[in-house]
Amino acid sequence: MPTTEQTEFAEALLPYSTETGRSLLDLVDESPVLLVFLRHFSCAFCAQTLDRVSQVRAQIEAKGARPVFVHLGSPERARPYFDYYHLSDVERISNPDASLYQLPLFALGRKNYILHSLNPAVLLSWLKGSLFKYGIGLPKEDGDQMPGVFFLKDRRVARAFRHRTIADEPDFLKIVGAG
């Protein structure tokens, strides 16, 4: 018998499908999911996230989990970024209205893009190499939306990482229980 938490989880995720037509709920029911919410594709930290998940993908999958990405762009806009980081076969959800980001289950906040970019931690991270390695551009998606990472298992959020700054670096392996 499902718990109230599992029932609410299922009801919240049921409307969301990946770009290949797979239900997010079905994916969670098949195996644990590392759900990675991205900001905008012109963000150095978004590119850094794609790169890092690509680097540890085999270890994530070895723990029985699958990475699934949520982004604010169109599938066409997202494709070259996922292709570049060798993630073209990973399930992803185009969510331009950020409704999945705002579900109480995830509750990812928003911060003013310009003011947040002036945060000393963000500036320091850019200077330490993120900007030079991954570049930066003008956002075409919502630059104010904050990212996050969630480990979904057994129809619940088993672990969560909500960014305080856009420069925060989640430990993806720790989040899936591999680190």
Secondary structure by P-SEA (a helix, b strand, c coil): cccaaaaaaaaaaccccccccccaaaaaaacccbbbbbcccccaaaaaaaaaaaaaaaaaaaacbbbbbbbccccccaaaaaaaaccccbbbbbccccccccccccccccccaaaaaacaaaaaaaaacccccccccccccccccccbbbbbccccccbbbbbcccccccccccccccc
